[in-house]
Structures are given as C-alpha cells and as structure tokens.
C-alpha cells in the first residue's frame, strides 16, 4: 500500500491538516467516512475525492495517516466494510482517542489554537505488562508544544502527581489519606478471609459494603449487607471479581466498610477548584404494562447513547448478570415480571455508570463544606484533576456520620458522566476550563520560514530587531531545516522525515521556540506549513511574489497567522 501524504497544519488546500490517500471514490469508503464524520467534528471536518485520491481535512491527521492501509484495502475490496469498521473504529479510534472523556478535550484544544501530537508513538500498537495483559501507551497526547505543553491520557495529565496516581488506584491508601486529613470517612478494614470476617462482624454498624480495594467501575462491589451470611457471599463475589483475570497483588485486597446513608455523587475538581457535581443513579427500567423486565432492559439498551461500539457513547448498557438477578430476587421479582405502566424497577444497587446507571447534574447544590473537603483532597495529593465519589443524603449540607462520607477518588475519572449528564444542565464548557488551566504556561513561539535564499533565521531575527519580540537570550530553540534537527544551532539529528522531526520538536517540552524551514512553496504543498497557528511567517522576496501568497494572507486575516515578514 502507498503511504498517505499528510499536509500538517495550515496548508495551501485548507486551514485544517489534510491527509491525501490514493483510493478511488467508492460507496464503501464513503460509508465508513460518513460513519466516523458523524461521530464528532474532531475526526473529519470535510472529505472529498478527486482524480483517484481521497482528501480528508481533519483536526487529528495522525489518525488518518494510520488508517491509510484500511481505506485502500476497502477501496480495492480486499476487506469488507465490517472488517474496515473493526480495524478503524473498534481498534484504531478506540486505541487512539478512547472515549468522550478524551474526544472533547482534543477538540477544544484544537479550537483554542493548540497543537495535538501523539506523545509516545507515531503508530497504533499495543504493548503488554508483565502479566501479559494488554496495556496501551498510544492514548497519550501532547497538547500544545514545547515548554509548558502537557501530556494527557483521557482527563488525567502530566500535572497529576505520581503520589496522586498511586494513592487513588487503591481504596486502602485513599482511605488512609482521607483519614490523615481528618476528613469524614466511614469505618473500614481490609479482610483476608471469611474467618476474619466472622471475628470483626460485630464491630461494624450495619449495613456494610464489601468491595475490592483495587478495582473500578463498581466491579465486585456489594452494598446493603445486614447479615454475616450475606457478607460471606459478598466476600466470595469480590474474590471472584479480582481473580477473573491476572491482577497485581494490591488489586486483590478486599475491604469491609460501614455503609453511609444517601445517594451517590461524582464531584470533579480541576486545578484545585470544584467544577462539576453529578448524581449517579443506579440502573432502572420503567414499566409499560406489556413487557417483562428482561424485554424492557433490552429496549433500554437500544438507546444510541448506550452503544459501546461508538467511541462517543456516554452511557453503558444494562448487563443481565448474577448481581442484577440477585437484586431483583431481593425485591421478590424476576426477569419475567411485567411491571405496571410507569412502575419504576431498580435493577442495580450500585450507582455505577459501567453497570448501566444514569446521571443528573447537581453542581449548583453542593454545600461549601463539601466543596472545601473535595478541593482539600485534590490539593493535598497534588492532583490537577480528581473525581471524588461522595455518598450522602443531602449534598447541600455538610458531610456527617448521619449525612454521608467520601468513598473514593480517581485521577482518571470518566469525565463524560460529568460533562454530559442525562438530567440537568450539560457542562461541556468545563472542558475549555480544563484545557486553559492545563496549558496556561504554554507560550512556545512557532515560526515558519519559506525560501531557499533566506539566511539563518535566528540571525535574521536579530538583524531585523525581531529577536526580543519572540525570544530571550536564555531561550531554547528547536529548528528543522533540510533534514537536520537542531537545538540552539547545535545539530541533534539528521535524515529525519519532516513530519517526524516536526512532531519530535512539538513534544520536546524544553523548547521556548520552534522554527520550521521550507525550501519553497512546493515543499509547503507537499508537507503543509506545520502548525495549526503560526506566530511569525517569514518569506523570502522571490517566494513572496508567487500566487501562494494570496492563501497565507487570508490565513493572516483569519488570525491563523499572527505576523508575516517578507525579507
């Protein structure tokens, strides 16, 4: 298969990066492109065919560079539409951009003028950990470029401390930290076996919760336990959950905790400030007087928001499993029961999104006391982003033994449940807050030069009295020219493809400035200008006399280019 041609950043065809793939216009190719385009504006701004080539204008060109082979194979009928969908959507897109916790962040970063660059890999591959369990490293993206740029993995970022990430992954260490801060937390203890459970059972007020300390998404959690027999069964269920696949030892601990009264809330803290509070409602169905619980669950799961094959889903399906059936039995119900018209049937105890729950916005209801509690935790463990799970009766009142407590924290929460609640006000505007706060120190200057007759750009800036407007003597400046990558004039590497060298400079967080030199307009036609926004475009007089100047002048008018200098 022939490689895709990538026009990176602003180019002579479009203000969006443009990927050119050699494939004839084909209904199957159009069908897959329309599918992805309709997911979200991040993926495709525009596409069209001309003279045996497909042009895709996009905010994330790396995705389509990697999808090149799939589209060519589809266009030649070497693979089916379904196979292409599996490769492009189910694997590539989900490996690269994961979910609606990542997609709006990348889209917002682009719209704010920042670069988006894959951080660790220039192609989608999967690595495994020591246990052989797949662990992807290709969802890391660098937002911005050079000094002050940051790496994200979903909504987790390089501004989250290592301590925060270590503490949050284990409910045991989280509880220790909450206790250390003197914050309200229900009585708890780790348990090794059912014999120990018998020994300590009388020490805990009922009901209690039993859960693994190292699992997420409500896996292995059983609530509302009032008898020792129930607790033993819950312990077995938690053990089964932790042993269903290879796990680290810290993930296998199981704990008992007094269950506080109230409902489940996820509070999202960004840069030390509470931004969103969302109530998590356990999965339920509403009767129509005709269909059984099982059929109603199946109908509920047809909601497109619950379609996990789509990378933009914001809900999860309700899965019929042992836990669901047990909960129905506790209500003297079965899957065959036909609820009355408008009868509400809870099918889960745990208010987990991964178990089919829904959400409701409660941001404006949070008490100042709870606000300060969750902000204290985030600041104390040095988490730039933190999801704090709170269980309470009334979120507008302080946390007390009677009103509720902190349950756990997460530095990589599924933030889409906060951004896009099912009920109440959507809070997608907070994505902009996240990006702006994350990148507030990213001021790296981006300079592009066009013309083979231009002198050394750093010397030129000094001669034209432009140096002080862009750099200082202490600045570190990366540069690409004629296959060479230099830092402060020192040759670092040579023989690099231009796009690889440019991406290498973008993810280099030591740089105060990045300069990319194109020999002439033909080089720009082949590669693009290199950046989504440019601080200074320097053009030699002979190149400035050519027709391509009309395009870059329009980009300046639209503020994609801040300044043009002809020398």
N, C-alpha and C positions, 0 to 999 in steps of 0.2 A: 504493500500500500504506500502511496505517496504521502509525504508529510504535509500537514496543514501549514499554510502560510499565516502568520499572526502579525497583524498590524497593531502594535502595542500602544495603548493610549490614544490621544488625538492623532488623527491621520488625515490623509487627503481625500478619503471617502466619507468619513463620519467622525463626529466627536466621540463616539464610542469605539473601544477596541474592536477590531474587525478580524474575524477568523475566516480564511478562504480555504474551502475544501473542494477537491476535484471530484464532483459527483453530479450526474445529470439530474434534472428535475424528475422526481418520482413521487407517486402518491404515498408510498410507504414512508419515504423520508419526510415528506411534508406532514404526514400524520404524526410522526414521532416529534417533529419540531413543534407542531401546534400543541401537542400534549404538554411539552416542557414549557413552552411560552406561556401557557395558561396557568401554570403553577404559580408563578410570581415574576414580577418585572426584572428581578435580579438576573434571571437566566438568559433571556433573549429580549432585546429591545426591538429588533427588526431582523428579518431574514428574507433573502430573495435569491433567485437563480439567474445566471446569465452565462451563455457560451460554455456550458459544461462545468460551471463552477457554482458552488453554494457559498453565499456571503452571509455570515452571522454577525450582527452587531450586538455586543454584549458587555456587561459590566465585569464579568469574570471569564476572560479569554482562556485561562488555563483549563477550564472545564471542557471547552470545545476542542482545544488542541489535543486533549487526551481522548476525546470521543471520536476523533477523526476516523480511525480504523472501523469503528462500529458503523458509522454513517456510510462509509464507502462500501462496506460489505453488504449493508442493507440495500443500497442503491444498485448493487450488482446481483441482488437476490442470492447472495451467499449465506445470509442468515435471514430468519423470519422477523417480522415485526415484533413478535413476542420475545424472541431472543434478544433483539436490539433493546427493547424496553428493559429486559432483565439486566443487561450489561450497563446501559446508560443510566437508568433510573434507580433500580434496586441495588446496584453496586456502586457505580461511579459517583452519582449525585449524593447518595446517602453516605458514602465514604468521605466525600469532599466537604459537603456542607451540612450534613447530618439532619437538622430539624429546624422548626420555626423558632428555636432559641438562637440559631446562628444566622439564618437567612435574612431577617430584618436588620440584624447588626451589620452584615456585609453591605446590604443595600443602602442603609443610612450612611455608613462610612463613605461609600462612593458618592452619594448625593451631597455630602459635606465637603467633597473635594479631596479625600484621602485616597492613597493608593491601597490596593488589596493584592497581597502577594502570598502564595503558598510558602510557608516558613521552612519546613524541613525537607520536603520532597518536591521534585518537579514532575512526578508522575504518580498515579494512584497505585500503591502497592500495600500489601498487608504484612505486618510483622507479627510474631507471636512472643508471648512471655515464656518464662521457664516451664510453666505447666502446659505449654502448647496451646493455650487459649488465645484466640485472635486479639491482637491489641493494635489498633490503627494509630499511626502517627501522622496521617495525612489530612486530619481535620484542623491542623494548626494553621492559622493565617496571621500574617503580619499586617496590621492596619497602620497607615501612614508609612513613612520611610525614613531611614537614617535615625539620628538621635531623637529620642522621645517617642519613637514608634513603639507599639506594643503587640504582643502575641496573644491571640485569643484561641480558646478551644471551647466552642459553644459560648456561654457567657462568662466562663472562667477566663482569667487573663494572667499575664506576666506580672500584674500588680498585686495578685493574691500571694501572700507569703507562703513559703514552704510549710511553716508551722500551721497556718490556717488549713492547708490542704491535708496535712497529716491528722490534725485534730478532728476535722469534720467527717472523715471517712469512717470513723469508729465511734459509735454511740457511747462506748465506755469512756473514751478520752474526752468526748464532748461533754458528758455529764460531769467529769472531773473539773473541766474548765468553768462550766456554769456554776458549780459549787464554789470554786475558788473565787469567783467574782461576787459571791454572796447573793446570787440571783435565785428566784424561786424555782425549785425543781422537786418533783415527787420522789418519794423514797424508792431506791432501786438497789439491785445487787446482781452480779453475774452468778450463774448457776452452772455447775459442771455435769450434774446428772439428776435423775429423778429422786434418788435418796436424799440429796441435799435439798431438793425442793420440799420434801416432806419435813425436814428439820426446820426450815425457815418459814414454812407456810403461815404459821400463826403470827409471825412478826409483821405481816403486811395487812393493811386495811384493804377490804375488798370493795369493788372488783379490782383485778390486776390485769396487766398486759404482759405477755411473754413474746419476745422477739429476738432475732439475731442482731448482734451489735454492728455487723459489717455489711448488711445487705440494704438495698434501697428499693424504692417503689412499692413499699408495703409487702415485699416478699417475706414469707414466714412469720408475719405478724398476726397474733390472735388477741383480741380485746374482749373485755366484759367477762373475765373469768372469776367465778364465785366459789367454785369447789375444787378440791385437790384433784379429783379425777379429771375435771376439765383442764386443769393446769398441766397434768401429766400428758394428756393427749395433745395439748398445745405445744409442750416441750418436744414431743416426738415430731410434730409437724414442722417446728422450727429446725430441728436437726435434719429432717428430710430436705428442707429447702436449702440448707447450707451445703449439703452433701450431693446435691443433684448434678454438680459439675465441679471440676477442680477449683479450689479456692486457697488463698493464703490462710495461715493459721489465725491471724487477727480477725478474719471474716467469720470464723466458726464459733466465736463466743456467743452465748445466749444469755439474755438477762430477763429478770422479772422486775416490774415497776408498778407502783400503785397507779391506778387509772384515775386521772383527774376528770372532773365533770366538764362537759362543754362540747363545743364543735371545733373542727379542725381548720386552722388558718395557715397560709404560707405568706410570710412577710419578706419583701425583697428590699435589701439595703444596698445602696450603691454609694461608694466613696464616703462611708460614714453617715449616710442620711437615708432614712426610711422613705422609699419612693412609692411602693405599692403594697397593699394588703388584700389578700384574696382568700375567700372562704372556700374550702374544698368540701364538696357534698358527696357522700357515698352514693354509688350507683343505685339507681332505682328505675322502675318502669311504671307507667300509668295505664290502668286497665281501660279496655274499650267495651267490656261486657261480652265479647265474642271470642277472643283469642287467649290461649294459655300463656303462662309466664314465659315458657320457652319460646313461643312464637313472637311474643312481644319483645323479648330480648333480641331475637334475630332481626326484627323490624327496626329496632333502635340502632342496631349495628350497621344498618344500611345508610345512616347519615354520612355524607361525604367527609365531614369533619373527623369521623372515626376510621376513615380508610387509611390504614397504616402503610399501604403501598404508595401513598402520595407523600412526598417529602414535606408538604405544607399542612399535614393534618395537625389539629390542635386538641383532639380528643382521642381516646383509645376505646376499642371495643370492649363490651362486657363479655368476659370469658366464663363459660359454664364449667366450673371445676368443683372439687371437693369442698372447698371453703364456702362457695356460693350455695351449694346444696345443703350444707350444714346450717347455714344461716336461715335458709327457708324452713328447714325442719324445726328450728327453734321457734319459728312463728307458726308451726303446725301447717306448713304449706309444702307443696311440691311443684316441680316444673310443669305439671299437668293442670295445676289450679288455674281457673279462669277468673281473673279479677273483675269486679263490677266496674261499670262505667265511671271513669275518673278516680278509681281507687288507686292509691299510691302504695306500691310494694317495694320496700327496701330490699335489695339483693346483695348488698355488701355492708359489713360493719365498718370496715376501714375506708376512710375518705381518701383514697388514692386514685390519682389520675390514671396510673398504669392499670388499675383494676376497673376502669370504666366510669369513674366519677366525673362530676362536672364542677364548675367554678362560678363564684359570684364575687364581684368587686366590693370591698369594704374599706377602701383606702381612707375615706373621709370619716370613718367611725372610730379609728384607733385612738385609744387614750394616750395622753402624753407620757404616762408611766410606762406603758408597754413600748411606746416609741423609743424612749430612752434606754430601756432594757435591751432591745434588739440592736440598737446602734452601739451600745456598750460592748456587746459581744463581738460585733463585726470589727470595731476599732481595736479591741484588746487582742484579738488573734491576728490582726492585720490582714483582714480580708477586704479587698476592694469591692467584691460582690459577694453577698451572702444571702441565702434563703434561710429564714428561721421559721421553723414549724412550731406553732403555738396551739395549745388546746385550752379553750376557755368558754365559759358560759356567755360572757358579755365582753366583747373586745373594746368597748368604750370605757371599761373600768379597769383598775389595776389588777395585776395578777396576784392572787392569794391562794391559799390552800383550798378555799371554797370556790374560787372563780377560775383557776386554771394554772398552767405552767408551761415552760419551754420544753419541747420534746426533743428536737434535734436541729442541727444546722447543716448547710450544704453550700460549698463554694462553687458548685456547678449545678445549680438548680435548673429544672426545666422551666425557664423563664417565660415560655409562651403561655403557661397557665396564668401568669400574672398579666402579661400584655393583652391577652385575648380571652377574658372571662366569658362564660356563656351568658351570664346575667350581669347587668350593670354596665358601667362605663368602661370602654376599651382604653388601655393605657399605652398604646404603641408609641406615643410621644416620648415615653421614658427611654426608649431605645436611643433617641437623639441625646438625651441627658447622659446616658452611659457612654456613648462614643465621645462626646465633647469632653467629659471629665477624664476619660481614659487617655485621650490624646492632647490634653491641654498643654503639654510641654513639647509637642512635636512641631518644630519650626524649621526643619531642614529645607534649605533652598534647592529648587530644581531648575537647572539651567540647561538649555538645549542650544547647540551651535550647528549651523548648516553652512557648509562651504569648505572646499579643499584648500583655498588660499588664505584661510584665517590663521592668524598667529596663535601662539599658545594662549588659551582662554584666560588662565589666571593672570598672565602678564597683560593681556588685553584689558581685563577688568581694572587693573591698576593704572594702566596708561589712560583709560577713559574716565578715571576718577569714579568708577563704579564699585570699587572694592569695598569701601566702607558701607555701602548700601546693602551688601549681601553677606560679607564675611568680615571676620576679625583675624588678627594675626595668630590667635590660638586655635582657630577652627581647623577641623579635619575634613578634607575634601576628597571625595572619590570621583574618579573620572574614567570614562571609556572612550577610546579612540583607536580606530584601525586595528581592532582585535586585541588591544592591550588594555588591561585594567590597572589603573594607578591610584595610589593614595598619597596625597600631598606631593605629587610629582614623582614618587618612587614606584617603579614597576613592580606589581604584585603578581601578575599572571598574564599569559598571552594565549592566543589561539582559541579564545572562548567565542562561542556564538553570541551575537549581540544580545539576544533576549535573555540568555543565561547570565551574561555579565551584568546586564541591567537589573535583573532580579536579585543577583548577588549583592549589588550595591544597595538596592532598596531595603533588604533585610539586615544590612550592616548597621547596627544601632550606634556605632561610634562616629558616624558621619554627620557633619553640620551642613554639608552641601554635596550635591551630586550633579556632575556635568556629563552630558552625553553628546558626542560629536558625530554628525552625519556628514559624509563627504559631499553630497549633493541631494537634489530633490529625488533622484532615482532611488537613493538609499532610503529616503523617507517613504517613498511609495512602497518599497519592499518591506519595511520594518515598522512604520509608524514613528511618531515623534518620541514615544517612550513613556510619557506621563499623561495622566488624566487632566492635570492642571500644571501650568508652567509659570514660574516666577519671571524668568527672563529668557527670551528667544533672541539669539544673536545670529545674524545672517550676513554673509559676505555680499558685497555690492553686485557681483556678477550673478549670484543666485537670486538676489532681490529683484532683478529685472525680469524674472520669468513669471509665467502665469500663476504658478502655485502660490505666489504672494497673496493673491486675492482670497484664498481659503484661510490662510493664517490670520489675515487681517479681520476676517469675520469671526474667527475664534477669539481675537482680542476684544472685539465689540461685545461678544457674549461672555467675556470675562473668564474664558478658559486660559487665556494667556494674559499675564499682568502687564508685561512690557516687551516691546520689540525694539532691538537696536541693530541698525544697519551699519556695517563698518567696511 
